[in-house]
Amino acid sequence: MNIIDLNGAWEFQPDWHSPRISQLPDGLFQKDEWLPASVPGTVHTDLLAAEKIPDPFHRDNEWQVQWVAEIGWRYRRTFHVPVEFLSNTAIQLVAEGLDTFAAIFLNGRQVAETDNMFIPHRVEVKPLLRAGENEIEIRFDSPMQRAQELETRYGKLPVALESYRVYARKAQYSFSWDWGPKLATSGVWRPIQLEGHRYLRIENLFAEAQLDDDLQRARVLAKITVEKFTAGTAKFVVEISGPDFHASKQVSTSETNLAVDFLIDQPHLWWPTGFGEQPLYELEVRARVDGEIVDEQTTRFGIRRLELVRGPDAGGESFLFRLNNVPVFCKGANWIPSDSFIPRMSNEKYRTLLGMAREAHMNMLRIWGGGIYEQKIFYDLCDELGILVWQDFMFACGGYPDYPEFAENVRHEVATVVKQLRNHPCIVLWCGNNENEWIWNMETRRSYREMPGVSLFEKIIPKICAEHDPARPYWQSSPFGGDDPNSEREGDRHQWNIWSNWVDPAAVSKDRGRFLSEFGFQAPATLSTWKKFLAPADLWPQSAVFEHHNKQVEGAERLYRFLAGHVKMAHGFEDFVFKTQLVQAEALKTMVEHWRREKFHTAGALYWQLNDCWPVSSWAVIDSELQPKAAYWYSRRFFAPLLVSFKPAGKFVEIWATNDTLSTVEAEFEIEVLDFFGEVAWARREHMRIPANISLRLAAPAFDELVKIDPHRQYLRARLREEGRILAENRHFFCRFKQLKLETPHLDCRLKQVEAQTWQVQIKSDRFVKNLALLEPPAGATLTDNFFDLDVEGESTIVIGNVPTDLTLKSGDLLWTWLL
């Protein structure tokens, strides 16, 4: 295969024939003016680079750029074709992603028309090429105009937010969401190239691995699909290599579909993080004609046994993932695109976010159905990190059309995506959509089977999944289960009474859902992010611009309701950010700890959401600038493999241990009632044995019978220790934080430099400190902990990394905050 790369420098201008060209601001472009563009990219980022629009993320500039999505755009570039390139039998233009309604022209002739951003487009173009200079042009229609025209033709459907969006096979969040701006992009958003082939092209590889029940032997069927351009026989060398294994086979055939069988004894199994390693095997196929390699492809795969266990039990029906015969409690979050302008997402940003997820002990991420099928690096990293992926198809919060052309578009999309992604061991579930059936059922009180477009999710998509990836389970929607799509007794559940319906997190104690695939709580982004994107005059909690960066209806009002319910009212913007982040963190802690105590009645807790696409007050725990909120630091504790937690039960406080490891834990169990000056009013210690992969109650003392509690000045602490080392600890307070009689501490901070860019700070206090936090670390620096409680006799050691080499830190530079 020969390649001519068409990425890089292009040029662009408005499509002056666009039906809504009157939306273009007067004088912004001249008709003969072409501006530099970058591919992959988007029209918004190209306009931003050309200084034709303000940054939509700054202040309320979003509303100044709405015209961009209302008109069409033309992109073009010239490229050189060597004469020898034309000797290829077939030359294909391959556009990995065009967003969305596009017409492709080559040397003035139209070669293709596209209407789906999620899939690659491949077209034969050899007859239109010439030796020397050629020109490609891609004309993008307005996504708003085209989607609205389709809605007019086929009818308005019951859809959340912008109703016309469901007619566009385009990232739904780009039309606005309750956490994201309205920035419907256009452009060449994934790579584009010309491919020259002489004999054939290896179209797809599938390493279909089947593991025996006893995990001792795997059969790998290497399925190879070939597109041929000439008749005749080719020799295929098929190799699998991996840990302690290498095998090679040869097949000569003129067929376009072939399968080669391998047996692997004692295979190295792929495990989710926390359960084992993530060994990967490699399938490599080389095609030869007359001794010459004419194409070669490689894919990685893992060997693991996957089951979605759904069976009747006392609580209804289970919903449990079992990997390699081991039940897994899924801990994690929902994932959205990490930028409104996806091509700006660097590989390093993916590494950072997914690394942070693993550091927070997350073993599952759900790719939400209103975004995109993620870039290849996302799945590669999840394979390497052991992060399971719940993969939605890209449909969200509405009834969808199913007229023949749309249904055929969906068929092609789903088959393409499944074949692209099925080798990744991280993916454990295909899911039809996000919330479509649930919303229909809630709003109409009619069966989800009457929902517009239900045939896509009930018949069309599962049939394609079964054909191309039969071993991986398919689930119709999220949430879904029985006649009630959001049942607590079966299937997966979205818990949005808490927060969205104004219900307090404490109410979670009554929720016994089987698998919580969404729940959440809002908080603002971090201070440094607000200071980057807002003007100083905007930095107060009720400024119009700050509230513009909260897209939920009455989202800002909810922040105040729960702030008032749990902590003392904030004084100033910095205090507001600190306290609302703390309320979010405590809310998620309350919910996650409850469902972890319910293990395996509840078999998963994935909160909404890990990340953000722009600076916003939202449910994310990491903001758009990769700055962790308080809830991220809490996640590292409440998702830890060994957890101790509290369950108020009348006059008792139950203390529970949750052990997610595959080993029994032998530990000293310690519970104490302390005051804020460290005096112990009551204590109990005993040896505990906590079996593997279980949650159990350790104790249930009735404190009002044992000791007189001052709920405003005392707290309960529970610890598990091994030879003096703290394995897990937690604290329970007998009243809400706003009623605690906390006092200003005197901190003893000792700071020392341990490496060129690494500093260590050791902190002690003369009294208990609730949520000691460094709100503004040095720019670019990383922390090993933040937003933590500090006991009187305790000492915390924090490592500050990535400190600029020209910066000498002093204790006074670290401005600590705490709850009073």
ZAKOLKOL-921578 format. One record per residue (C-alpha): residue in one letter; x, y, z negated. Coordinates in steps of 0.1 Angstrom, whole numbers, padded with zeros to 4 digits, always signed. Layout:
N
AXYZ
...
This chain:
820
M+0000+0000+0000
N+0012+0035+0009
I-0001+0066-0008
I-0004+0103+0000
D-0011+0122-0032
L-0037+0149-0028
N-0036+0162-0064
G-0020+0195-0074
A-0024+0228-0056
W-0057+0234-0038
E-0076+0266-0032
F-0113+0275-0038
Q-0140+0301-0032
P-0177+0304-0036
D-0199+0286-0011
W-0214+0317+0006
H-0242+0296+0020
S-0253+0284-0015
P-0291+0290-0020
R-0284+0309-0052
I-0254+0329-0041
S-0271+0360-0054
Q-0262+0349-0089
L-0225+0357-0081
P-0215+0389-0098
D-0211+0418-0073
G-0176+0424-0062
L-0160+0394-0080
F-0150+0377-0047
Q-0144+0388-0011
K-0158+0365+0016
D-0124+0357+0031
E-0108+0353-0004
W-0094+0319-0014
L-0079+0316-0049
P-0055+0290-0063
A-0070+0259-0078
S-0057+0228-0096
V-0067+0192-0090
P-0078+0174-0111
G-0097+0203-0126
T-0130+0221-0128
V-0143+0253-0113
H-0145+0269-0147
T-0109+0263-0155
D-0099+0275-0121
L-0119+0307-0125
L-0104+0311-0160
A-0068+0308-0146
A-0077+0333-0119
E-0090+0357-0145
K-0124+0358-0129
I-0143+0348-0161
P-0136+0352-0198
D-0129+0322-0219
P-0163+0306-0225
F-0152+0294-0259
H-0144+0329-0272
R-0171+0346-0291
D-0204+0345-0271
N-0188+0345-0236
E-0206+0313-0228
W-0236+0335-0217
Q-0214+0355-0194
V-0205+0325-0173
Q-0239+0308-0167
W-0238+0320-0130
V-0209+0296-0123
A-0232+0265-0124
E-0259+0282-0103
I-0239+0284-0071
G-0219+0261-0049
W-0181+0260-0045
R-0157+0251-0017
Y-0123+0235-0024
R-0097+0228+0003
R-0060+0220+0008
T-0037+0210+0037
F-0015+0179+0036
H+0011+0163+0058
V+0006+0128+0073
P+0038+0112+0086
V+0034+0094+0119
E+0044+0061+0104
F+0015+0064+0078
L-0009+0062+0107
S+0004+0027+0116
N-0016+0013+0086
T-0046-0008+0097
A-0069+0010+0072
I-0065+0044+0056
Q-0089+0052+0028
L-0096+0084+0010
V-0100+0076-0027
A-0116+0102-0050
E-0116+0088-0085
G-0142+0114-0097
L-0161+0142-0080
D-0184+0163-0101
T-0211+0159-0089
F-0230+0168-0057
A-0203+0169-0031
A-0197+0167+0006
I-0162+0157+0018
F-0149+0171+0051
L-0117+0159+0068
N-0103+0181+0096
G-0138+0197+0100
R-0158+0164+0101
Q-0180+0152+0072
V-0169+0118+0060
A-0189+0113+0028
E-0215+0127+0005
T-0216+0120-0033
D-0240+0124-0062
N-0224+0105-0091
M-0195+0119-0111
F-0189+0087-0130
I-0176+0064-0103
P-0148+0065-0077
H-0157+0071-0040
R-0137+0053-0013
V-0142+0060+0024
E-0123+0049+0056
V-0108+0080+0073
K-0081+0068+0097
P-0099+0079+0129
L-0100+0115+0116
L-0064+0118+0106
R-0036+0131+0128
A+0002+0131+0125
G+0014+0163+0109
E-0009+0188+0091
N-0044+0179+0081
E-0071+0197+0060
I-0095+0183+0035
E-0124+0203+0022
I-0149+0194-0005
R-0181+0214-0009
F-0199+0212-0043
D-0235+0221-0046
S-0248+0237-0077
P-0256+0209-0102
M-0284+0230-0116
Q-0300+0236-0082
R-0298+0200-0070
A-0311+0185-0103
Q-0339+0210-0104
E-0348+0203-0068
L-0350+0165-0076
E-0372+0173-0107
T-0395+0193-0085
R-0398+0164-0060
Y-0402+0136-0084
G-0418+0152-0115
K-0408+0164-0149
L-0400+0137-0174
P-0401+0137-0212
V-0366+0148-0219
A-0348+0165-0248
L-0331+0198-0240
E-0329+0207-0203
S-0354+0184-0186
Y-0339+0184-0151
R-0306+0170-0163
V-0317+0134-0161
Y-0319+0136-0123
A-0281+0142-0121
R-0257+0113-0126
K-0234+0138-0145
A-0223+0141-0180
Q-0255+0151-0198
Y-0238+0172-0225
S-0226+0197-0199
F-0262+0210-0196
S-0260+0219-0233
W-0265+0198-0265
D-0271+0205-0301
W-0234+0207-0307
G-0221+0218-0273
P-0223+0248-0249
K-0241+0250-0216
L-0212+0247-0191
A-0222+0225-0162
T-0190+0220-0143
S-0181+0212-0107
G-0149+0200-0092
V-0124+0172-0085
W-0122+0160-0121
R-0102+0129-0115
P-0072+0121-0092
I-0076+0120-0054
Q-0054+0103-0028
L-0051+0086+0005
E-0043+0049+0006
G-0028+0031+0036
H-0032-0006+0039
R-0019-0030+0065
Y-0035-0063+0057
L-0056-0063+0025
R-0062-0045-0008
I-0066-0062-0042
E-0099-0047-0052
N-0104-0060-0087
L-0088-0083-0113
F-0108-0100-0141
A-0090-0121-0168
E-0121-0140-0181
A-0108-0155-0213
Q-0128-0182-0231
L-0115-0192-0266
D-0124-0225-0282
D-0145-0224-0313
D-0115-0235-0334
L-0094-0207-0318
Q-0067-0232-0309
R-0069-0230-0271
A-0079-0204-0245
R-0089-0209-0209
V-0082-0178-0188
L-0099-0177-0154
A-0081-0151-0133
K-0107-0138-0108
I-0094-0118-0079
T-0115-0098-0054
V-0098-0088-0022
E-0108-0064+0006
K-0093-0076+0039
F-0085-0055+0069
T-0071-0082+0091
A-0079-0119+0096
G-0055-0146+0084
T-0041-0162+0053
A-0023-0145+0024
K-0003-0160-0004
F-0012-0148-0039
V+0012-0152-0068
V-0008-0151-0100
E+0011-0147-0133
I+0000-0144-0169
S+0026-0134-0195
G+0023-0126-0231
P+0035-0135-0266
D+0053-0169-0263
F+0036-0176-0229
H+0044-0173-0192
A+0028-0191-0163
S+0027-0186-0126
K+0006-0201-0099
Q+0004-0197-0061
V-0027-0198-0039
S-0028-0194-0001
T-0062-0184+0012
S-0081-0164+0037
E-0110-0159+0013
T-0118-0126-0004
N-0127-0141-0038
L-0104-0165-0056
A-0101-0179-0091
V-0071-0193-0108
D-0073-0212-0141
F-0048-0211-0169
L-0047-0228-0203
I-0030-0212-0233
D-0024-0233-0264
Q-0022-0216-0297
P-0029-0182-0282
H-0020-0150-0301
L-0054-0136-0310
W-0064-0099-0307
W-0079-0085-0339
P-0095-0053-0349
T-0073-0031-0371
G-0072-0042-0407
F-0077-0079-0397
G-0045-0087-0378
E-0024-0077-0349
Q-0033-0066-0313
P-0012-0088-0290
L-0020-0082-0253
Y-0014-0104-0223
E-0008-0093-0188
L-0023-0106-0156
E-0002-0097-0125
V-0012-0106-0089
R+0010-0101-0059
A-0003-0106-0024
R+0022-0116+0004
V+0017-0118+0041
D+0046-0133+0061
G+0068-0131+0030
E+0062-0094+0025
I+0044-0080-0006
V+0015-0061+0008
D-0003-0053-0025
E+0001-0060-0062
Q-0021-0052-0092
T-0017-0057-0130
T-0041-0056-0158
R-0039-0062-0196
F-0062-0083-0216
G-0066-0097-0251
I-0078-0131-0263
R-0105-0130-0290
R-0138-0147-0298
L-0167-0122-0299
E-0202-0128-0312
L-0231-0104-0320
V-0249-0124-0347
R-0286-0117-0347
G-0305-0141-0369
P-0334-0141-0393
D-0327-0135-0430
A-0344-0123-0461
G-0341-0087-0450
G-0353-0091-0414
E-0327-0099-0387
S-0289-0095-0389
F-0269-0073-0366
L-0233-0084-0372
F-0202-0085-0351
R-0180-0115-0356
L-0145-0115-0343
N-0125-0148-0342
N-0150-0163-0365
V-0146-0135-0391
P-0175-0112-0398
V-0165-0075-0395
F-0180-0046-0412
C-0176-0019-0386
K-0164+0015-0400
G-0160+0045-0378
A-0176+0073-0359
N-0192+0084-0327
W-0170+0098-0299
I-0180+0126-0276
P-0158+0142-0248
S-0132+0162-0265
D-0135+0192-0242
S-0162+0208-0222
F-0136+0208-0194
I-0125+0171-0193
P-0094+0174-0171
R-0078+0195-0199
M-0078+0164-0221
S-0041+0155-0223
N-0029+0120-0230
E-0013+0134-0262
K-0047+0147-0274
Y-0061+0112-0269
R-0032+0097-0289
T-0036+0122-0317
L-0074+0117-0321
L-0073+0079-0319
G-0043+0078-0341
M-0062+0099-0367
A-0091+0075-0364
R-0070+0046-0372
E-0052+0064-0400
A-0087+0069-0415
H-0092+0031-0414
M-0118+0033-0386
N-0122+0000-0367
M-0149+0011-0343
L-0158+0041-0322
R-0191+0044-0303
I-0188+0062-0269
W-0220+0081-0269
G-0243+0080-0238
G-0244+0117-0231
G-0208+0121-0222
I-0185+0101-0199
Y-0171+0067-0194
E-0137+0076-0209
Q-0104+0079-0192
K-0083+0048-0189
I-0059+0059-0216
F-0087+0059-0242
Y-0094+0022-0237
D-0057+0013-0235
L-0050+0030-0268
C-0080+0013-0284
D-0067-0020-0272
E-0033-0012-0288
L-0047+0003-0320
G-0073-0024-0326
I-0103+0000-0325
L-0135-0017-0314
V-0156+0002-0288
W-0193+0003-0286
Q-0198+0015-0250
D-0230+0033-0241
F-0240+0037-0205
M-0244+0074-0197
F-0281+0080-0204
A-0293+0100-0234
C-0324+0113-0251
G-0350+0112-0224
G-0371+0093-0199
Y-0352+0087-0167
P-0363+0084-0131
D-0363+0050-0115
Y-0373+0058-0079
P-0354+0035-0055
E-0325+0057-0046
F-0318+0066-0082
A-0321+0030-0093
E-0296+0020-0066
N-0272+0047-0077
V-0274+0033-0112
R-0268-0003-0100
H-0237+0008-0082
E-0225+0029-0112
V-0230+0001-0138
A-0214-0026-0116
T-0184-0003-0110
V-0180+0006-0146
V-0183-0029-0159
K-0157-0042-0135
Q-0134-0014-0143
L-0136-0019-0181
R-0143-0055-0188
N-0106-0066-0193
H-0103-0044-0224
P-0106-0065-0256
C-0116-0034-0276
I-0150-0032-0259
V-0174-0054-0279
L-0208-0041-0267
W-0225-0027-0236
C-0255-0005-0247
G-0281+0008-0223
N-0286+0044-0235
N-0287+0067-0265
E-0320+0072-0282
N-0343+0071-0252
E-0367+0044-0265
W-0367+0058-0300
I-0375+0094-0290
W-0403+0082-0267
N-0418+0061-0295
M-0416+0089-0320
E-0431+0116-0298
T-0458+0096-0281
R-0466+0068-0307
R-0466+0045-0277
S-0445+0014-0270
Y-0411+0019-0257
R-0420-0004-0229
E-0442+0024-0215
M-0412+0048-0213
P-0403+0062-0179
G-0372+0045-0166
V-0374+0016-0191
S-0368-0009-0162
L-0332+0005-0159
F-0324-0006-0195
E-0346-0036-0198
K-0340-0053-0164
I-0315-0036-0141
I-0285-0029-0163
P-0286-0062-0183
K-0288-0082-0151
I-0256-0065-0138
C-0238-0070-0171
A-0247-0107-0172
E-0234-0111-0136
H-0201-0093-0140
D-0193-0097-0177
P-0214-0126-0191
A-0195-0131-0224
R-0200-0096-0238
P-0233-0088-0255
Y-0257-0062-0241
W-0280-0041-0263
Q-0308-0021-0247
S-0305+0012-0265
S-0292+0028-0297
P-0311+0027-0319
F-0330-0003-0310
G-0348-0033-0326
G-0383-0046-0324
D-0415-0026-0319
D-0399+0001-0340
P-0368+0011-0321
N-0353+0026-0353
S-0362-0001-0378
E-0344-0007-0410
R-0350-0045-0407
E-0334-0053-0374
G-0311-0039-0348
D-0291-0007-0352
R-0304+0024-0368
H-0299+0062-0366
Q-0305+0078-0400
W-0314+0115-0393
N-0339+0121-0421
I-0309+0132-0440
W-0297+0165-0427
S-0319+0169-0396
N-0351+0164-0415
W-0338+0184-0445
V-0335+0154-0467
D-0308+0152-0493
P-0280+0126-0490
A-0290+0110-0523
A-0320+0096-0505
V-0297+0072-0487
S-0301+0048-0516
K-0334+0037-0502
D-0321+0030-0467
R-0312-0006-0460
G-0306-0004-0423
R-0288-0034-0407
F-0262-0014-0387
L-0260+0024-0389
S-0248+0036-0355
E-0255+0073-0362
F-0259+0095-0393
G-0242+0127-0402
F-0239+0161-0418
Q-0227+0194-0405
A-0199+0217-0414
P-0181+0246-0398
A-0148+0242-0379
T-0116+0250-0398
L-0105+0286-0406
S-0076+0286-0381
T-0100+0276-0353
W-0125+0303-0361
K-0097+0329-0362
K-0085+0318-0328
F-0119+0321-0310
L-0138+0347-0330
A-0131+0384-0335
P-0124+0396-0371
A-0158+0412-0372
D-0175+0378-0365
L-0160+0361-0395
W-0189+0361-0418
P-0215+0334-0423
Q-0245+0352-0408
S-0228+0370-0379
A-0246+0365-0346
V-0214+0352-0329
F-0207+0327-0357
E-0243+0314-0355
H-0240+0312-0317
H-0214+0285-0324
N-0240+0263-0341
K-0262+0248-0314
Q-0287+0230-0336
V-0320+0247-0341
E-0319+0259-0377
G-0284+0243-0381
A-0272+0274-0399
E-0302+0274-0422
R-0294+0238-0432
L-0259+0247-0441
Y-0273+0272-0467
R-0300+0248-0479
F-0275+0220-0488
L-0248+0245-0499
A-0273+0259-0525
G-0283+0223-0534
H-0249+0211-0543
V-0223+0238-0551
K-0223+0274-0563
M-0231+0299-0535
A-0202+0310-0514
H-0185+0344-0516
G-0171+0354-0483
F-0163+0335-0451
E-0134+0315-0463
D-0153+0303-0494
F-0183+0295-0471
V-0161+0273-0448
F-0145+0256-0478
K-0177+0248-0496
T-0198+0237-0466
Q-0170+0214-0455
L-0169+0200-0490
V-0207+0194-0490
Q-0204+0176-0456
A-0176+0154-0470
E-0195+0145-0501
A-0226+0137-0481
L-0207+0113-0458
K-0191+0098-0488
T-0224+0092-0504
M-0238+0075-0473
V-0208+0054-0463
E-0203+0041-0499
H-0239+0031-0501
W-0238+0011-0469
R-0204-0005-0477
R-0219-0017-0510
E-0247-0034-0488
K-0221-0054-0469
F-0231-0076-0449
H-0268-0068-0452
T-0256-0036-0435
A-0228-0045-0411
G-0217-0012-0398
A-0215+0026-0406
L-0205+0048-0377
Y-0211+0085-0386
W-0218+0112-0361
Q-0192+0124-0351
L-0155+0122-0349
N-0146+0150-0326
D-0158+0182-0309
C-0157+0197-0274
W-0154+0234-0284
P-0152+0255-0316
V-0184+0250-0334
S-0202+0242-0366
S-0212+0206-0360
W-0212+0171-0374
A-0176+0164-0363
V-0149+0157-0389
I-0121+0169-0366
D-0126+0202-0348
S-0119+0211-0312
E-0083+0222-0321
L-0076+0188-0337
Q-0078+0203-0372
P-0093+0180-0398
K-0121+0191-0419
A-0126+0180-0455
A-0147+0151-0443
Y-0118+0136-0424
W-0096+0135-0455
Y-0125+0119-0474
S-0129+0093-0446
R-0094+0081-0452
R-0105+0073-0487
F-0141+0060-0483
F-0131+0039-0453
A-0101+0024-0471
P-0099-0014-0470
L-0103-0016-0508
L-0130+0007-0522
V-0144+0012-0557
S-0177+0031-0558
F-0206+0040-0580
K-0243+0033-0578
P-0266+0052-0603
A-0293+0029-0614
G-0315+0045-0641
K-0296+0046-0674
F-0268+0025-0658
V-0240+0034-0635
E-0230+0004-0615
I-0194+0002-0604
W-0188-0018-0572
A-0157-0030-0553
T-0157-0035-0516
N-0128-0056-0502
D-0125-0055-0464
T-0093-0075-0463
L-0090-0112-0457
S-0072-0117-0490
T-0084-0121-0525
V-0075-0091-0546
E-0063-0097-0582
A-0064-0063-0601
E-0068-0046-0634
F-0101-0029-0635
E-0102+0004-0654
I-0131+0027-0661
E-0129+0058-0683
V-0150+0088-0693
L-0128+0118-0694
D-0132+0155-0699
F-0117+0182-0677
F-0086+0184-0701
G-0078+0147-0698
E-0092+0135-0731
V-0106+0100-0729
A-0140+0096-0746
W-0146+0060-0736
A-0126+0033-0717
R-0128-0003-0707
R-0102-0025-0690
E-0103-0060-0677
H-0088-0083-0651
M-0109-0087-0619
R-0107-0111-0590
I-0123-0097-0559
P-0127-0123-0531
A-0119-0115-0495
N-0143-0096-0472
I-0170-0090-0497
S-0187-0063-0518
L-0196-0071-0554
R-0207-0054-0586
L-0179-0051-0612
A-0198-0035-0641
A-0229-0017-0650
P-0224+0002-0683
A-0252+0021-0699
F-0232+0051-0710
D-0260+0068-0729
E-0258+0038-0753
L-0220+0038-0755
V-0210+0074-0757
K-0226+0109-0757
I-0219+0123-0723
D-0216+0160-0716
P-0226+0160-0679
H-0211+0194-0673
R-0177+0188-0687
Q-0170+0150-0684
Y-0167+0126-0655
L-0163+0089-0649
R-0132+0075-0633
A-0128+0039-0620
R-0096+0024-0608
L-0082-0009-0595
R-0045-0013-0604
E-0019-0039-0595
E+0012-0038-0617
G+0006-0001-0625
R+0001+0008-0588
I-0033+0023-0580
L-0050+0002-0553
A-0083+0022-0553
E-0099+0049-0574
N-0130+0070-0574
R-0149+0095-0596
H-0185+0099-0605
F-0200+0131-0619
F-0231+0132-0641
C-0246+0164-0625
R-0243+0183-0593
F-0211+0201-0586
K-0227+0236-0590
Q-0234+0227-0626
L-0200+0216-0636
K-0181+0238-0660
L-0149+0238-0640
E-0121+0262-0649
T-0093+0278-0630
P-0063+0255-0632
H-0026+0263-0636
L-0008+0244-0609
D+0028+0232-0611
C+0040+0229-0575
R+0075+0216-0567
L+0085+0220-0531
K+0115+0205-0514
Q+0127+0200-0479
V+0134+0163-0471
E+0141+0166-0433
A+0145+0193-0408
Q+0107+0196-0402
T+0094+0178-0432
W+0087+0192-0467
Q+0074+0175-0498
V+0052+0191-0525
Q+0045+0176-0558
I+0015+0190-0577
K+0004+0188-0613
S-0023+0206-0632
D-0031+0214-0668
R-0068+0206-0662
F-0089+0186-0638
V-0091+0201-0603
K-0120+0193-0580
N-0111+0193-0543
L-0077+0208-0543
A-0072+0219-0507
L-0047+0237-0484
L-0071+0255-0461
E-0044+0270-0438
P-0013+0249-0436
P+0016+0263-0416
A+0006+0265-0379
G+0011+0231-0362
A+0020+0213-0394
T+0005+0180-0405
L-0004+0168-0440
T-0006+0134-0456
D-0035+0144-0478
N-0059+0173-0485
F-0092+0180-0503
F-0084+0156-0532
D-0092+0155-0569
L-0063+0160-0593
D-0065+0145-0629
V-0047+0161-0658
E-0022+0133-0662
G-0018+0127-0625
E+0006+0140-0599
S+0000+0142-0562
T+0027+0142-0536
I+0019+0157-0503
V+0042+0156-0472
I+0040+0185-0448
G+0053+0175-0414
N+0060+0193-0381
V+0070+0225-0399
P+0089+0248-0375
T+0126+0245-0381
D+0130+0283-0385
L+0104+0284-0413
T+0116+0280-0449
L+0086+0271-0470
K+0081+0285-0505
S+0056+0274-0531
G+0040+0308-0528
D+0033+0303-0491
L+0010+0274-0499
L-0024+0290-0507
W-0043+0263-0525
T-0081+0264-0530
W-0103+0244-0553
L-0139+0241-0563
L-0152+0262-0592
